[in-house]
Amino acid sequence: MADGNGLSLFTYPNGSKLWRYRYKYLGKEKMLSLGGYPQISLADARAKLLELKKQVKEQIDPATERANEKRLAKFNADNCFEAVAKEWHETNLNKWSAEHARKLWRRLELHIFPLLGKRAVAEISTLELLDALRKVEKDDKTETSHRALQTCKLIFQYAVLTQKLKYNPANDLNGVLKAHKATNYPTIGHNQLPEFFEKLETIRTGELTKLAIKALILIMVRQGELRRMKWSDIDFFTKEWRVRPETTKMRTLHHVPLSAQAIKTFREIQKITGDGEYVFASQQKRRFPFMSENTINKVIHEMGYKGELVGHGFRSMASTILNENGGFRADVIERQLAHMPRDKVRAAYNRAEYLPERRQMMDWWGDYIEKIKS
């Protein structure tokens, strides 16, 4: 059924009807579908016809243009921000610890993907990215917004290198976000430790969690390092724990001398988890092989120290006490806390030079904590 100007409605034996446009391009006759009737009304078909005739007049083949649009749509769908982020994330997995990779991806899921995840990476403007980061800032999460920006910058740079994008829109956001004011982890003073240990003994929680807190205090490491600790990492003969590089912040091997009190604590833990791989094994082994990152802080909060103390705060507490009372060199204390010098040669030298002093210091610290507890 011809409508004129090359527009016709084709009716098929099964009853379906399809609009078609017959035209000539470079002397060759062609036909293009405009959609079905009645989904596409006569008025809609005529409006589309005018657009297509304009393209032909401008020496543009409507069929080729439609094919290009389909390819572009597929390319954008395959290269949306979330898809590119996933590709970048998987490419770099071998560089990160499992925990770092999980946290990084979770930050994107919470703060970036809801707004930009399905957008074609090549279409995201600097202002769009800034708007997404500003929403994070509104919740006073300035550290999160800066970390999210840094991650987005790396993802966009990956898109540039893989020719999915010509320019990195995150590069123009340097200095635009609110400055993040770093705060120290809350901690308590040495005069509050006796009461803390009394509360720890009476709090209703698992024995493994209590021992984890005691170990955290005695060996002054980061919680993530403690939670990933394996029995194979401990040498009871030399009284030393070799912290695996993949679990440390600086990705380097860290030696932790163990005091008599620390050895005693791990012997108690051995009665609970000694037949497994991880020292602080999780009760939900199928989901998490080792203790959750929130377990220690949750117990500390339940003890009445919410806002006053977190597990990481024991490190700054130990540093303060050792600097003020132990008579130990600041470099020795910093090395024990795994605050690494940027110079790799100096770092290796310090590891060898300070180990005897660190053994002496950790023994002093174990005795100090034992006196506090008693």
C-alpha positions, -999 to +999 in steps of 0.1 A: +000+000+000+019+031-013+016+064+006+038+083-018+074+097-018+088+062-015+068+053+016+047+021+016+031-002+041+038-039+034+012-064+047+024-100+053+003-132+052+005-135+090-012-101+093+019-081+104+024-047+087+057-029+081+066+005+069+093+007+043+110+035+025+123+030-011+149+054-022+179+058-046+214+064-034+242+069-060+220+055-087+212+023-068+177+015-055+175+007-018+149-001+008+148+007+046+124-005+073+108+022+094+091-001+120+058-019+123+022-006+122+003+003+144+033+008+167+045+034+142+015+055+131+011+070+096+020+104+111+052+090+127+062+072+095+058+104+075+079+123+100+106+097+097+104+098+060+111+136+060+143+130+080+155+102+057+148+122+025+169+150+040+198+126+046+196+114+010+195+150-002+227+157+018+244+127+002+241+105+033+229+069+029+202+063+056+210+026+057+247+032+063+239+058+089+215+034+107+242+007+107+267+032+121+243+042+148+238+005+158+275-001+159+280+030+180+252+020+204+267-015+208+302+000+213+288+024+240+269-004+257+301-026+257+321+003+270+299+018+296+318+031+327+310+000+348+322-024+320+355-004+315+359-003+353+355-040+356+380-046+328+405-023+345+399-039+379+405-074+366+436-063+348+452-050+380+440-077+405+474-093+407+489-060+420+465-057+450+456-077+481+421-093+480+409-068+506+421-037+488+405-049+455+372-056+474+372-022+490+380-004+458+352-021+439+327-015+467+335+022+467+326+023+430+294+004+436+282+027+463+292+061+450+300+060+413+280+033+395+245+044+405+251+077+386+276+069+359+278+031+357+256+027+326+269+058+308+292+053+278+327+061+291+333+084+261+302+105+269+309+112+305+319+149+310+341+164+337+310+181+351+291+148+353+319+132+372+322+163+395+285+161+402+288+125+413+317+133+436+299+163+451+272+140+462+298+120+482+311+152+497+276+161+510+278+132+535+311+146+548+330+118+532+359+139+519+384+111+521+360+088+501+354+115+475+392+119+470+398+082+468+369+078+443+383+106+421+417+089+421+401+056+411+380+072+384+411+089+371+429+056+367+399+040+350+395+068+325+433+067+319+429+029+311+401+038+287+424+063+269+452+038+266+428+011+252+414+037+227+379+038+242+383+074+251+404+104+237+407+125+268+406+118+306+378+140+321+391+134+356+423+153+349+406+186+352+393+180+387+426+184+405+421+208+434+384+211+429+371+188+457+370+199+493+403+192+511+403+162+533+415+169+568+432+138+581+424+128+617+442+104+640+425+072+650+409+076+684+428+059+712+430+059+750+458+068+774+479+043+793+460+052+825+428+038+809+443+004+800+437-013+834+400-006+831+400-016+794+414-051+803+389-055+830+360-048+806+376-071+780+375-100+804+338-095+812+324-086+778+302-113+763+319-123+731+339-152+717+372-161+733+390-159+699+379-122+695+392-114+730+425-130+722+427-112+689+424-078+708+451-089+732+474-099+703+467-066+685+478-047+716+509-069+721+523-069+685+512-034+674+503-043+638+474-032+615+441-051+619+442-063+583+476-079+588+465-096+620+433-109+605+451-125+575+478-141+597+485-178+590+499-204+614+527-210+588+538-174+592+547-179+628+581-193+639+577-203+675+614-213+677+628-179+667+598-161+683+590-142+651+561-136+628+569-129+592+541-108+578+535-117+542+541-089+517+506-092+501+490-084+535+510-054+544+503-018+534+537-013+518+537-047+501+570-057+517+579-085+541+577-073+577+593-091+606+575-089+640+594-101+670+572-119+695+575-113+732+569-141+757+534-126+763+526-127+726+538-163+723+516-173+753+486-156+736+492-174+703+495-207+721+461-201+736+447-193+702+463-224+688+440-245+710+410-229+691+422-226+655+455-245+654+442-272+631+433-247+604+452-224+580+444-190+595+451-180+631+419-159+634+397-182+613+361-171+607+332-192+619+317-186+584+345-203+566+326-207+534+321-169+530+351-155+549+382-176+556+394-152+584+379-128+609+358-099+596+373-064+596+345-051+618+347-078+645+373-061+668+359-026+665+324-038+672+335-054+704+354-023+714+323-002+708+302-027+729+327-022+757+317+014+759+345+030+738+325+041+708+341+073+695+370+069+719+389+039+706+393+017+675+415-012+670+440+008+649+443+033+678+464+008+698+493+015+674+494+052+682+489+044+719+519+021+718+540+046+698+532+073+724+541+051+754+573+037+738+585+072+728+578+087+762+588+058+785+608+031+768+640+049+760+639+035+725+650+053+694+623+068+673+635+050+641+633+017+659+597+024+669+587+036+634+603+005+619+583-017+642+551+000+632+561-007+595+563+030+586+586+024+557+612+049+544+605+056+508+641+047+499+641+010+493+678+006+500+675+024+534+644+003+542+663-030+537+692-017+557+669-006+586+652-040+586+685-057+593+699-030+616+669-025+639+658-061+644+678-068+676+666-035+691+631-043+681+633-076+698+644-059+730+616-033+726+589-058+720+600-077+751+598-045+771+564-038+757+551-073+766+563-068+802+547-034+803+513-047+792+515-076+816+521-052+845+492-031+833+469-061+832+479-072+867 
